[in-house]
Amino acid sequence: MISKLAASELVLNDDGSVYHLNLLPEDIADKIILVGDPDRVPKVSQYFDKVEVKKNKREFYTHTGTLRGERISVMSTGIGTENIDIVMNELDALVNIDLKNKEFKTGHKALELFRMGTCGSVNPDVQVDNMLVTQNVVGLDGLMHFYQDYHFENEFSKNFSEKFPYAKIKPMLYFSDWAEEMADYYKDARYHGNTATFPGFYAPQGRQLRLKAVDDQFLETLNDLGITNFEMETSAIYALSKLLGHKAITVNNVIANRRRGEFSADHHASEKNLIEWVLERIIK
């Protein structure tokens, strides 16, 4: 067991805040909404009764305040699981490591993490401008293979792995699922499904500009394997939450159905609806 972390392992800023997020332990609440876009942070915090913390560094913006008497934070992660790796480890450090002495705390604190974003669907039956909660997730980015002691398997993962036909991508796969105890927050969502987290926006999501994707039928194949929708962060949020002992759940507003070629007629209105929908449910 490491007794004291080296300066190169836990990098801090001059004021003692964690390096990338630029936050001190008192700057975050136990409930944290994670959004990708920094511009979405003030769109969420404008609903708070009071905002007491506003900090940022690079793409990581954090607002913390109160809503209906409860403390809450909203934080932008930027795009991709590589950013989630930073966010999850530094959030955990804020609550489970003594930053001054660079020692692990004896007690463990579990955060409630609510990813709130937008997604595309590969299921032709899913209607745009509706909420979709991720129950199971597969990561196609390989992140969790860099961590010891991570293994997750259930019926969804076994079926997906067995039938996944792309040999050169298959070694990168890893799986996770939601914190089931948080499911009641979103029990009235129209859709609950299985999400694929991709490491890119173009070929990984089947888009082809000047470069060809691995297969013209990639999205259809994923749907055949039980995938409902896709985005770029949830697999890392769910998997790292399990390793670190936090609780996480994702809800995305479906703004595109790739199988039908449909896109939300007003994604700004869709975003506003998403924010209000989430805040009504996680803070009573």
Buried (B, 14 or more C-beta within 10 A) or exposed (E): EEEEBEEEEBEBBEEEBBBBBBBBBEBBBBBBBBBBBBEBBEBBBEBBEEBEBBBBBEBBBBBBBBBEEBBBBBBBBBBBBEBBBBBBBBBBBBBBBBBEEBBBEEEEEBBBBBBBBBBBBBBEEBEBBBBBBBBBBBBBBBBBEEEEEBEBEEEBBEEBBEEBEEEEBEEBBBBBBBBEEBBEBBEEBEBBBBBBBBBEEEBBBBEEEEEEBEBEEBBBBBBEBBBBBBBBBBBBBBBBBBBBEBBBBBBBBBBBBBBBEBEBEEBEEBBEBBBEBBBEBBBE
